């Protein structure tokens, strides 16, 4: 099997966090956490990643700004030709560390907004003032011309506010809005009753498609591979070709990228298909990234959509959707099983 191009790596450089968000996949807290990789180990892994390609590296956590060497890491990755970005909750962003981001090669940051009002967002993040912290981070980004995107996790708690969050992102000058459909792992398991049903996934993703030509920012659905089926269904009915001109990056990417063009590295150096699918695909304290990427048994299984089970395995959209492997694993214990939150019936059924 051909080894796919590595396009994106999300790296949990620390699990420590200053918030205690109700949906956190890592159940992150203040810490400290044992076993976090040293600066030298991080540099070595970046060198190994460079043998595979020059992907986008998402510096994440926890809260990456709690790591003292975060700007050294960013600068080193940038020197290797990788595109360095950062995912932060926004509350610790100030002018000093934002200037450090820019000088160390950070090209964009993501800021999390999970409610359209301080009350709703702060309840989600479990820290009073979190919303105002994000708003302050936005103003600092604008002052120093660092592009930012808004990330929003959708649950029953905030689904009615998504249109308002989109308008907020537009009004604040965000480069993009990325919606994340909850995967019940970590503290997110406590929100299992707040996970929206499959029919609601379908509705919100169709609404998201409708916003494509209405707003001036990039829209991306994450942990929602069904969107790439819906995009093609809707584009066909609208008489549109699914190409870069009409749909930008959505035309050249697909649903679940875990083990295909994307992977996740934990704070202790464990490689996973994604942050929500906690399967050990390789330990970078004992192995090299390039070897793991090429030879992981789990990655190679995920790369063959024809081996997927249930309706995912016979679906005509399996190459562009793939179903959420993390949800399949969480619900059935088998990461090759069918996506449990999909209402679509394949033509072969």
ABEGO torsion letter per residue (X at the ends): XBBBBBABBBBBABABBABBBAABAAGBBAOBBBGBBBAAAAAAAAAAAAAAEBBBBBBBOEBAAABAAAAAAAAAAAAAGBBBBBBBAGAABBAAAAAAAAAAGBABBBBBBABABAAAAAAAAGBBGAAAAAAAAAAAAAAAGBBBBBBBBBBAAAAAAAAAAAAAAAAAGBABBBBBBBBBBEAAAAAAAABBBAAAAAAAAAAAAAAAAABABBBBBBGBAAAAAAAAAAAAAAGBBBBAAAAEAAAABBBBABGAABBBBBAAGBBBABAABBBBAEBAAABBAAAAAAABAAAAAAABAAABBEAAAABAAAAAAGEBAAAAAAAAGBAABBBABBABBBAAX
